[in-house]
Amino acid sequence: MKIKEKILIIEDEANISSFIAAVLEANDYDTMASPTGSKAITMITSHCPDLILLDLGLPDMDGISIIRFVREWSTCPIIVISARNHERDKVEALDAGADDYIVKPFGTSELLARIRTAIRHTRTHLPNGSIAQSGQFKAMGLVIDYDKHQVLVDGQSVHLTQNEYKLVSLLGKYAGRVLTYDFIIRQLWGPKAKSDNQILRVNMANIRRKIEKNPAEPKYIFTEIGVGYRMVDPD
């Protein structure tokens, strides 16, 4: 089962926001939308989108503040979509941490291409170089396909929930490294999430039942007691 990428649209003009959402949903993305910066920050920390489309001219704050807020804790791709076309505006947004800048009006094909590129670039700075090259993590019959948002075991698709997929894909990106509980919680649920390991343990128990032949003796994802989880090294 493919898990759709979730894109947050931060845009105060309802017609533009609705148009972008329709284009994205027609191309197999999930969307959320916010007309204000304050609501957007709440949604970012609550839902941890896979990509953010950001208008700079919001009614309650400048979009640059949102870029800086996100970059304090996340590498989530941010594409600015703005009517501001001065070079200084582009430089300020990119220096603050935006990944790309599109000037209104824009073409839908260009927007979709920029989104694909931004998501693809999230793989290029990972410790696991094979993911950057192939878009897949492979280990002993386990395959995480980052382009298709799918997990397979011995060629069979595994039906994971969105949170389960995010957890597996995060561990795959850092395969061989121990990820602490706090790091995983921040990456999956945002910086304001409670440091409660119970939700992780529940998700991990469900994941192991789905991907491990013997969940009591896992061969893919290991528990480092009191610390966190570690994905097996890739093939």
N, C-alpha and C positions, 0 to 999 in steps of 0.2 A: 504494500500500500504506500503510495507516494504521499509524503507530508509536504503540504504547500508552504512556500516561503511567505512570511507575514510582513507586509509593508505598511508603515505608518505614514499617512499623508497629513502634513501640518500646513494647512492653507485656510485663510479666513474667507475667501470667496467661494461660496457654496457651489456655484456652477462649475468652477474650475476643479474643485475637490471631487465633485460627483463625476465629472468627465474622466479625470485621472483614475478614479476607482473603477469605473466601467471598463476602461482600457486594460487595467491590470487584471481585473477578475476574468475578462475574456481571454487573457493569456495565462490563466492558471495560477494566479497569485491570490492570497488572502489579503484583505485590506482593512485598515482601521483609519479613522480620520479625526482630526482635532482642529477647531477653528482658532484656538488660542494657545499661547505658549505654556501657560500654567497647567491647562488640562493635558497638553502634550507631554509635559514632564511627568505627570502622574501616570499616563499611559505607557511611557517609555520604561519607567521603573517597575510598573506592574506587569507588563506583557513582554518586555525585551524583544522588540521586533527584529527581524532579520535585516531590514534596511529602512532608512528614514528619507522621505522626500520633504524638503523644508523650504517654505517661503520665508524670506527674511522679514518682510513687512507685516508683522502680526500686530493685532490691536493692543496687546498688553505688554509686549516686550520685543526686543530685537532678536531675530533668529540667531545672531552670533552668540548670544548668551546660552541658547540651547546647545549649540555645537560645543561650547566650552564645558557645559555641564556634562554632556555625554562623554566627552573625551577624558574626563576625570576618572572614569571607571570602565569604559567600554570601547571596543574597536568597531562597533556596529557601523557599516557604511552609511554615510550621509551625503545625499545629493541635493544641492541647493537648486531650487527652481524659482527664479526671481526676475522681476521686471527691471531691476537695477543692472545696468549694463556697463557701468564705469569700471575701468581696470582696478581701481583702488578697492571697490566692493568685492570683486572676485578675489583679489589678493588677500583681503582681510578674512574672508570666509575660508579660503584654502589654508591660510596660516593658522586659523583657529582650529582646524582639523577636519574640514569638509573634504570629501573624496573627489567631488566633481561639482561643476557649476553649469547650469543650463539657463539661458536667457529666454524669457517669455517674449513672443509666442514660440512654441516649440512643436516639432513633429512627433507623432506617436512612435514612429519607427526609431527615431533618435533616442527618445526616452527609454524605450525597451532595451535598446542596445547598451545605453549607459548603465541601466540597472543590471543587465547580465554581466557587464564588465566589472562593475563595482563588487558584485557578489563573488565573481570569479577571483578577483584580486584578494579577497579575504583568505584565500588558500595559499597565496604566494609567500607569505611571511611565517609559515608554520614550521615547527621543528621537523615534522614528517614531510620530507621532500616528495615522496611518492604521491601524496595527495595533490600537491601543487601540479604535478606533471600529468597525472591520469584522472584526477577527480575521484579516486577511489582509495579506500583503505582495505587491505586484504590481509587476513591472518587465519590460517588453518581452516579454511572453509567459510569464515565470516567475511562478508563484504559490506562495507558502508559506501554507498554510491552518493556522493555529495551533490552531483548534478541532478540526479533524479529523486533525491531525498528518500532513498530506500535502503533497507537493511535486508541482506539475504544470508541464509545459512545453508551451505551445501546446495546452492542454486535455487532454494525456495524462499520466496518473499516472506518476511516476518512482519506481522501486523502490530506495529507499535503506535502508542498514542503520541501526540506531538511532544509532550514533555519527555517521554521515554526516548524518542528519537533524538531530541536535543541533547540529552544526557549521553547517549551512546556516541553521537557524532562529536561531542566535545571531547570525550575520552579518546576517541580515535585520532583526533587532531594532535593530541599530546601523547600518543601511544608510547609506552615505556616509562612515562613520568608519573609520579604520584601527584594527583590533584587533590588539594585539601577540600574538606567539606565546605568551608567558607568560600573558597574560590568558586567551586561549582555552583553554590547557591547564588552568588553575585552574578555569575555569568548567565544563569538560567532565569532568575527571578528579580534581578536588579539589586542596587546597592542598599535599598531600604528593607529588603527581605529579612525576616527573622532568621537567626542562625540556629535553625531547628533541623537537626539531622534526621528526624523521623520521616519527613516527606521524601528525603533522599533514599532512605532505607526501603520505604514502600515502593518507590519507583524502581529501585534496583532489584528488589525481590521479584517484581513483575517482569522486568527485563530478563532476568536469569531464567525464569520459567519459560520464556519464549525463545531464548537463543542457546541455552546450555542443555546438553544431554543430561547432565547431572547437576542441578543447581547447587547442591551441597558441596560439590567439588568443581568449581568453575574453571574453565580453561581459557576464557576470553577476558573477563573483567575480575580483577582481584581486589579484595578489601585489605587495606593497610589499617589495621585496627587502631582506632583512636585518631587517625590522621585523615584518610580519604580513600580514593579508589585509583586503580591503575589498569589501563588497557594493556593487553599483551603486545609485545613488539610485533611489527608487521613482518610478513614473509620476506 
